[in-house]
Amino acid sequence: MSAIETGFPGHPESDQPTAPLADPANRLTDAEVARFRADGFLIRKNFFAVDEIAPLIEACHRDPDIDGAVSALSDSRGQPQEVATWTRLGDDLCGVFPRVARMVEAAEALIGLPVYHWHSKLSMKRPGSSGSWDWHQDYGYWYGEGALYPDFVTVTVALDRIDRNNGCLKLVKGSQRCGRIDIKNFGEASGTDPERLTWIFERHETIECTMEPGDVAMFHSNTLHASGPNTSDRPRTLIHCTYNAIDNAPLTAGQERHAFQPLVKLADDALSKRAYDGIFVNQRFVHLGLERNENA
Ligand SMILES: O=C(O)CCC(=O)C(=O)O
């Protein structure tokens, strides 16, 4: 496997160099970073070629239970929303994907700080499934874990053709400027304070992210987002890889799964060279749904 150790001078557990590794064509431009800072998100078409992600797409379609790793979270209507989540990175494709240099370096360019892997998720909506992700900001949950700053970015890659009919990701443009908004509970679910949401929708545009396999949406942890049910006969699969600034590791006790871990960046051709050991055979997944308000 073509891998180099990367790290961040100044961090006590990581003194490796930060040399860029991503292919120049895959690096974000200054204009893209500026757009992200203004809008709270950035969309890049064809960030991955279909050939690079085909094995993951096929595995998710073949086994939508992800080898038993899928947890169902309840939405505010009591409908199940399925997700498989992991934090530690092994040598199978689930462990390799978040380490691909273009992913890590995009996150670093957007946050403007060195990052480590916070968690990744396969977020599945089976054909005809009724579960939704209620409107929320991710930082609201991670604040509760003791992360002092909203210095997180999620890099979301489409594995299917995704549109309004199969439950595309929706993002509220500029909502990261609102700062952290209170979370309210709705039955077993939770989400952003509905009164504040109404005010925000009056002022900010909502974007529906229509995506082809390999397209990417990158969004800030204070960007409001949601997705509806899958009313189509097609699966909807997204892989979300979230990165946190190294100096923003959680301070609350009991958050070991999100503690800093050195990130071993891999060359951009790791996927095309199939430089991994199986798809999700070796991955240790986190099972959610045990705690109220949990968002991994
Ligand atoms: O996959 C989706 O549609 C959204 C997932 C999400 O919002 C989350 O995991 O926090």
The ligand as a MOL file (V3000), in Angstrom:
LIG
                    3D

  0  0  0     0  0            999 V3000
M  V30 BEGIN CTAB
M  V30 COUNTS 10 9 0 0 0
M  V30 BEGIN ATOM
M  V30 1 O -27.1900 11.1280 5.1410 0
M  V30 2 C -27.9180 12.0860 5.2940 0
M  V30 3 O -28.8520 12.3400 4.5480 0
M  V30 4 C -27.6500 13.0550 6.4080 0
M  V30 5 C -26.8420 12.4680 7.5200 0
M  V30 6 C -26.6780 13.4010 8.6650 0
M  V30 7 O -27.2040 14.4710 8.6830 0
M  V30 8 C -25.8310 13.0480 9.7990 0
M  V30 9 O -25.3070 11.9320 9.8490 0
M  V30 10 O -25.6550 13.9010 10.6950 0
M  V30 END ATOM
M  V30 BEGIN BOND
M  V30 1 2 1 2
M  V30 2 1 2 3
M  V30 3 1 2 4
M  V30 4 1 4 5
M  V30 5 1 5 6
M  V30 6 2 6 7
M  V30 7 1 6 8
M  V30 8 2 8 9
M  V30 9 1 8 10
M  V30 END BOND
M  V30 END CTAB
M  END
